[in-house]
Amino acid sequence: MTNKIQLTFNLKGSWKNRDSELLSASAEKLGYKLVILSSYELKEVSEIPVAILNGGGTLNETHLRYTRKLELAGVKHLNPCYNILIAEEKILSNLEIKSLGIRVPKTVDLPMGVRNPNMSEYIEQEIGFPCIIKHPRSAMGVGVFLVKTREDFRDLFDLLYTTSLRYMDFSNTVNLVVQEFIPTTKNKDLRVLVLAGKIVGAMHRENPIGWNVKRVEWAPGFPETHADIIYTNFDVDTELATNCINICNKLGLRFAGLDILFGNEDDKYIYGEINPCPGLNNFNNLRPDINLPDKILKTLLEI
């Protein structure tokens, strides 16, 4: 039997390089070899690995078909590919969480195929201003925009509508998402990590210079937009732990990072997004005693 674990990426960015190094070192300690593949390399691979782990990026068609083929062949995996698709799609995951009776940000579809002149009025009624416009599968804080007024929304919507049309055929490329802006969580949130139905740990994240706690990490080459995110350990209480575990169970995820927003006295926590392929490096730096990469691979291999 092969001793190879495949770590696959649809989008292999530089922010994932350190994660790959951590997982490679853990695999070697366990007697396995980690093979790192992009979605463009999958078609060239014929050897069936002992396990597969999606390292990041929304599953495109090639990645989805390849991953599903290995799942059906009995290859070990943490999160089923179909479950990853739902978890990464912000409106679908929002609906699943809400069905558990758990507080989520108010969220609606923003259709880009038709220029509806009443859209700003609809958003004001359903969500209110300020609000957030984001891509349904945005990550790392990229593709997230804070709209402060109804007038700003109209201008931005017209721009997005114009640029979302494919040349000549006028079919839109993607619908966007409008979400409630939670002022009590401006520039800070929580990342809670769940593995195999248990809380691994949590970290409080704070951006000292901007409203979006994740966006600035993406562009360290631009000092005017870059901040050193402040990570601190956070003790998870019973309510938060129970809800995070229930969300992962609902979505069929054995490993996930949940982004939790801070609410008010009535709603202490507001449950934002689910990351079925969360980054490991920042948490591992904060809590090296936990050794998250080792835990992930041992769970994957059921050691």
Secondary structure as the mmCIF struct_conf table of DSSP 4:
data_model
#
loop_
_struct_conf.conf_type_id
_struct_conf.id
_struct_conf.beg_label_comp_id
_struct_conf.beg_label_asym_id
_struct_conf.beg_label_seq_id
_struct_conf.end_label_comp_id
_struct_conf.end_label_asym_id
_struct_conf.end_label_seq_id
STRN STRN1 LYS A 4 PHE A 9
BEND BEND1 ASN A 10 LEU A 11
HELX_RH_3T_P HELX_RH_3T_P1 SER A 14 LYS A 16
HELX_RH_AL_P HELX_RH_AL_P1 ASN A 17 LYS A 29
TURN_TY1_P TURN_TY1_P1 LEU A 30 GLY A 31
STRN STRN2 LYS A 33 SER A 38
TURN_TY1_P TURN_TY1_P2 SER A 39 GLU A 41
HELX_RH_3T_P HELX_RH_3T_P2 LEU A 42 GLU A 44
BEND BEND2 GLU A 47 GLU A 47
HELX_LH_PP_P HELX_LH_PP_P1 ILE A 48 PRO A 49
BEND BEND3 VAL A 50 VAL A 50
STRN STRN3 ALA A 51 GLY A 56
BEND BEND4 GLY A 57 GLY A 57
HELX_RH_AL_P HELX_RH_AL_P2 GLU A 61 LEU A 72
TURN_TY1_P TURN_TY1_P3 ALA A 73 GLY A 74
STRN STRN4 LYS A 76 HIS A 77
BEND BEND5 LEU A 78 ASN A 79
HELX_RH_AL_P HELX_RH_AL_P3 CYS A 81 GLU A 88
BEND BEND6 GLU A 89 GLU A 89
HELX_RH_AL_P HELX_RH_AL_P4 LYS A 90 LYS A 98
TURN_TY1_P TURN_TY1_P4 SER A 99 GLY A 101
STRN STRN5 THR A 107 LEU A 110
BEND BEND7 GLY A 113 VAL A 114
TURN_TY1_P TURN_TY1_P5 PRO A 117 ASN A 118
HELX_RH_AL_P HELX_RH_AL_P5 MET A 119 GLU A 126
TURN_TY1_P TURN_TY1_P6 ILE A 127 ILE A 127
BEND BEND8 PHE A 129 PRO A 130
STRN STRN6 CYS A 131 LYS A 134
TURN_TY1_P TURN_TY1_P7 PRO A 136 ARG A 137
TURN_TY1_P TURN_TY1_P8 MET A 140 GLY A 143
STRN STRN7 VAL A 144 VAL A 147
BEND BEND9 THR A 149 THR A 149
HELX_RH_AL_P HELX_RH_AL_P6 ARG A 150 THR A 163
TURN_TY1_P TURN_TY1_P9 SER A 164 SER A 164
STRN STRN8 LEU A 165 LEU A 165
HELX_LH_PP_P HELX_LH_PP_P2 ARG A 166 ARG A 166
TURN_TY1_P TURN_TY1_P10 TYR A 167 ASP A 169
STRN STRN9 ASN A 172 ASN A 172
BEND BEND10 THR A 173 THR A 173
STRN STRN10 LEU A 176 GLU A 180
HELX_RH_3T_P HELX_RH_3T_P3 PRO A 183 THR A 185
TURN_TY1_P TURN_TY1_P11 LYS A 186 ASN A 187
STRN STRN11 LYS A 188 LEU A 195
TURN_TY1_P TURN_TY1_P12 ALA A 196 GLY A 197
STRN STRN12 LYS A 198 GLU A 206
BEND BEND11 PRO A 208 ILE A 209
BEND BEND12 TRP A 211 TRP A 211
TURN_TY1_P TURN_TY1_P13 VAL A 213 LYS A 214
HELX_RH_3T_P HELX_RH_3T_P4 ARG A 215 TRP A 218
TURN_TY1_P TURN_TY1_P14 PRO A 220 GLY A 221
HELX_RH_3T_P HELX_RH_3T_P5 PRO A 223 THR A 225
STRN STRN13 ILE A 230 ASN A 233
HELX_RH_AL_P HELX_RH_AL_P7 THR A 238 LEU A 251
TURN_TY1_P TURN_TY1_P15 GLY A 252 GLY A 252
BEND BEND13 ARG A 254 ARG A 254
STRN STRN14 PHE A 255 PHE A 262
BEND BEND14 GLU A 265 ASP A 266
BEND BEND15 LYS A 268 LYS A 268
STRN STRN15 TYR A 269 ASN A 275
BEND BEND16 PRO A 276 CYS A 277
HELX_RH_AL_P HELX_RH_AL_P8 ASN A 281 LEU A 286
TURN_TY1_P TURN_TY1_P16 PRO A 288 ILE A 290
HELX_RH_AL_P HELX_RH_AL_P9 LEU A 292 LEU A 301
TURN_TY1_P TURN_TY1_P17 GLU A 302 GLU A 302
#
